[in-house]
Structure formats: C-alpha cells, structure tokens
C-alpha cells in the first residue's frame, strides 16, 4: 500500500467516524430499551413515537412549514437572480450583500427580531399600528405557520440564490436569442426556454431548502413553540428536554425518518446539480446577455430590492439595538428615547453564564473552524486529486453530513459521547460541529483544487522544487481564497450553532445561541438583544478580519 | 428577398472611448443568393448580422428586409426580433438542452400554433432533408457536433423563412467535418433558393459558399463582389492581403497602355492588369504566391519574368512553400511538391500580367 492510498484510508476512517458513528448510535438507540443504546432490542420506541396522537398534526405542520418556506425562498431567489442577471437594475452590488450577510446575522436573532416586531401582545410594529389606527387587537401574529414560513423563507433565500444565480449567469444567451428569432416573445421564451433549462438548478435549490427547513430549529423554537405550533424538530426537542418523561429513544425513532428523508433528498440534490452542470454549454463568445430594459418598472423593482435588503439586514439589527436599550417593549418615541439606558448590557456582562457562553462560542468558532478547515484541505485534496474508489467513498461520506438535521444527529452524538470522558465538555461540541459542518469547508476547497490545474503543480516539480516547496510556493497561495471562504463559512456557522448545541450543551459548555434561546423562553428580550448584538459584532468582525488577511496574503 | 442596409452605424462605449462597431454601412444583400460577410475578428460582421436579426440595436441608419423597414431610427421603427420572420443558425447552435431533436426543430412552428399533424409532416420532411431520420426522440445534448449543426439548420429551415442568417456556423467543427458540412450546406442552400447572410472569418469558407462576398474591416465594408472578383480583381490592399496570401510590392505607375498598366517596382518593371491610376502615382503591386510559376526553358509568353534566389522551401504536402529574394525584397512562393529546387538556387519565374494586381497605396 503506497503512502497516498494509506492517507486516503486514514481520512476515510476520520470522516467515517465523524459522520457514521452518530447515525449508528441513533439507529441502535431507537431500537434499545431504556435510556442508553445498549439495552435489549425493542420496537417499543417506534411504536410509542408513531402512535403519538399529536404526530398527525405535527407532520401536517411540518409539511406546510417546510414546503411553504422552501417555495418562498426559491421564488424570491429566482426573482432576485433574474433581476440581477437579466435586467438593467441599478446597484447590482446589493445582490452580493443580500447573498452573504445572512451569515453574519444568526438565524435565532433574525427570528427573535421578528418576534419583537410582530408578536401579538407587544410587538413593536403591532403597537405602532394599534396607535396609528386606534385598533383594539394586534393586526399581525408572528406565532403562526404563516409567520414561521415568512421568517424561514427569508432566512433560506440566500442559499437558494447561491445555487440559482450562478446557473443563470452561466446560461448560454444564444438559447434565448434563437428562441426569439424563431418568433417567440420574451414571455414565451422565459416560460419555454429559460425556466426549463434552469429547472435542475431551481429544483436543486428547492430541495436544499427543504432539507434546511426540516433541520431548522431556530424558527420553530422561537416562533413556533410560543404559538404551540410544533414541527418535527421541536417535537424531538420537546421529547428530550422538556417535562418529566424524557425519552431519547422515542426522539431517535422520529429522528430516523427525518434523517432518511434528508439523506434521500440530498442524493436527489446531487443528481440534480450534476444534471444542471450538463446543461451548461460553453458559449464561445463573450456576448453579454441582452439585458431587459425595465423602464418604468425600474423604480418599483428597486424599491422591492431595497425593502428586502432592509428587512434582511437593517431591520433585525435595529430592532435588537433598540430592544437592548429600552427597559421594556414600547413604541419608539421621545419617551422611549429618554428612558434608554445600558441596564440590559450591564446585566449581560455581569451574568457568568452569558460570559461563559461567549467565551465558549468564540473558542469553538476560531479553533473549531481552524481544525475543520485543515481536515477539509486534506479531504478536498484527496477527493479532487486522488481518484480511487476509496476517495469516491470519502466524497459521498463527506456529503452525507449535508443532510444531517442538527437536533437529530445531536441525539446520536450524545449517546456516543456519554460513554467517553468528553461528554458535557466543550470538546463534544467541537467534534459534533466539525462532523455536521464539514461539507461547508470541503466544498469551497475542492472547487479551489479543481481550479489549480495539475500542471501548475507538476511544472513546479519539473523545475526542481521539492514537494514541500511546491506546496508552500504554488498550492497554498492559490488555495488562499478557498481557505478564507471555507474558514469564514465554518466559523460563522459555529458561532451561531443552535440545533446541535441544544442537545449537546450542558452546564459549563453553554454556547451563545443556547443562552439566547434560554433568554427567549424566559422573555428576557433586553438581555437577549444585548447578547445578540455582541454575537453579530463578533461574527461580522471575524468575517472582516479574515477577508482582510485573505486579501493581504493573495499573491 | 433582399436586405437593404443604409447608413447603419453602431457605437460601443468603453472606458470613455467610442468604438465604432459599425461605421456607416451601406449594403444590399441580394435575394435568393448566399451573401457572406467576411472579415477578421472584431471587424463588426457579427454585429451587423445581429442588427439585421434585431438582437442588437444600431445607433442610426435603416434596415429593410424585402419591402418592410424593420429598423429606422429616424422613423422610430424597431420591429422586435420575434416579429421579423427570420431564421438564424448560431455559432454555438443554441440547441435547447431540455428538448429532444423533434421539439427543437418543431419549435418555430409550435410558437406559430401550427396544427400538430402539419408540424409532424414538416419535421419528418426536414429531418429527411438534413439526413437525420430517426433522430426525433434523441435528446439534443446526446448527439454529435455535426448532428447538432444540422438540427440547428433544420430548425432554421422549417418555418420557410424569408431569410436565413448564419453566424460562423462551422467554426466549432473539426477540419474534416467542416469541409463536408460546407459542401452540404452549399447544396442545401442552392436547392432551396433562399436568401442567406453568412458571417465567417474563414476565407475558404467564404469563397466556396458564396454568391456574393462583402469584405469588412474595422466597422466598414471594404469591397463587395463575387468570389472570383474578390480573389482575382480586388482593388483594395486589405482584401488582397486578407483573402489568400499576397506579396505586396511598392511601385510607381510608369505608363498606361490600352489594356495594361506598366509600373516600376522595387523588383523591376511589371506589366499589370489595367487600372486607372495617373502616371507617376504610388501604388501597391499585389502578386499571389500561387501565381508565381517556374519559367520553363521554352517559355515564349508575354508574362513578367522574375529572377530570384531561393531562400527557403518547406514541404507542406500538396506543395512546397517558401521565399525567394530579389535584392533586398523577399517574395513568398508556392511550387509543386516534387520540385528538386533547394536553398541558394537562382531561378527564373513567370507571372502573367493578369495576376499582377494594382491597388492604391
């Protein structure tokens, strides 16, 4: 066995351990008597889980929530991609902002800001409307399926955009032009040519959104649970952490179906993305797509874009800053202004658990992302450069965790760690995070490796550079963009991680998102907002810093 | 149906500079003929084609297809592409990847809401015409480049358009297939008696396919003529140099005879094709290498005789290509491949006066 195939096997063992062991634990746990995985074989957990009288309604809610928000996210993304690639709308750089900022505003804070705006008892927007029109009752109730769909849809839109927009940009414009020459007008061309050619990409985006919505925990917990609207993720959470009859086995039994569905969807997703790449024809000429002149529609459409930008980025931050400064929920007014103080901030900074969660999250973000990215470099290199059957298995395995719903896989990890000394420590979280989010590191790096043509490396060797020198002088400098974007993606995800953490965090290993969820369920909105702003500032400055370092290091 | 283009101009603005993509173009593309727009890349030929089809908007001028004005900035007329009733074969073929061959070809008729049976009949017929019988159900992405090219042609032909436009349709095929397809295309088009405007940068393609060639350079039309006119009797240095290869020699007109013009050139006196240049004016003498023949010992014609030293000769299969020198001037030559000449030989060549072209300096 030569050294490269030995390394491939080592990587396969590491990645296999990270991705397969929680699934196996989950499987054993769901068939085991009692609270551990080693009890006698039983079907009781499945029977209990699937005969639960509430399950029908929960599944119903889940289906509506998942499809509704995926549809909203995909349609919004399609609209934005079309606007960016095919029309003469002004300020196209705004689209880049829309596609990357949601990384900096954690999902849980985004959900909280909508609760603060639209909750029926004292949502700021509701209060303003009541005052303006002298209404008795609140106009909007965020604690509804509609509210959940709206927020989750907005949150998942960037993911759909990142899939649809490149497909639309690489679209061969001749395909549309030849349709027009054949006598079809713009609308006919859109319906008969543009959308069908983009269908694999659109479907891929939709399916990825479905997987993400099924795994979503922030929206269902912050918005759904107060309105007593349970979906599968919160149902699992309720089974393992609320009340007296905690039953991990039952949660695992439900989780298994969620996991299986996710895995199937991710396999379909991979097939569709491969299909959509097949459709990309290389246009020989650099003709820029004939952009549609929006004329009179330009201003209203730009207004829509501005509104989206405001809703996605400005509004949540504003609401949180405001809430962190006022003593209780009130309409922004001169009275509110005069009552503003830093009490919530002081309380948060005095609160030992908040400080601990802050430290833990920063550690997990920086250290976890660094470990994660190092592992990703090796895995990506093996996948792209060493094309053996083992590396093929490695690729499939590393893709598997894409489908992991955090809360489900968290139960598997918990069973795994409970037999080891790292249970209830921050290391358990670290391993869990890397296992769940490794695809986000591998993907930018493998595309970077694909771009570094093998000849670049080989010619360095031909001219006499040793392998290590080649690595230092050629490969690493060319990889820097991939490394930075992978690191940023992982670090921001680790900083805001919620769904896995709610299962794995124990006293002493609290993280920020869990602490925020705790504040939310206690109704401590002021402290929550203060901690939330700190969280946003940390992730934003991390992104800025690493981007800056990446630019500096660029050859 | 003929296409008339009057004073057509199109500008691009990049980096604050104005680039004239089309500079006051006037041309009449004759009906039921194949007209080629030929020129180096960036000469504006594709832009002109895209203006005709309506995918690009000119800045001024007029385009008339048949009797209908499709674009005129003064009258504010701009018929959209889809209403111009044209057909086009794109360089990338633009075969829709989500449709099979049948639907790709049927598309123009489907858009015009033809009855299903009629569409079926026509597609069958056209598939037979382009020799793609039995390919109906094949996915458009699963056929070869040459077959895609024929699907694109079939799609262009099916609606029996007034005019077909071709944008370098053969440039993505390999050399051998390109030659075959070129011959096929010529047969198809002459059989159908259709008006075709054909853009290419390949002079052989242009010479072989066209009834009329319009040579373009940096946004304007240099010369329009039949392939033979363009090749044998051009009046422009650019055309002489671009079509085939030409030795360009500086010369001064010495005297005008009844049907010949006599010049003094860098390499001696030449009797040339008649051109109306004033005596003593500076001109350029163009001689194509393939018309420089070896002088046979018993030659007694009236051709110009050149004596030169062979500088190099390279065997390229069909012929030997090389250079000879006459004083300081070097001329490209082309001689038969079995020749035993070698470097340093002093040789006499003959060039007929009909093949000595004079163009303005």
Interface residues (C-beta under 8 A of the other chain):
Chain A: X172 X174 X175 X177 X178 X179 X180 X181 X182 X183 X184 X185 X188 X192 X193 X196 X197 X199 X278 X279 X281 X282 X283 X284 X285 X290
Chain B: X46 X53 X54 X55 X56 X80 X81 X82 X83 X84 X85 X86 X87 X88 X90 X91 X92 X93 X94 X96 X97 X98 X99 X107 X108 X111 X112 X141 X152 X155 X159 X165 X171 X172
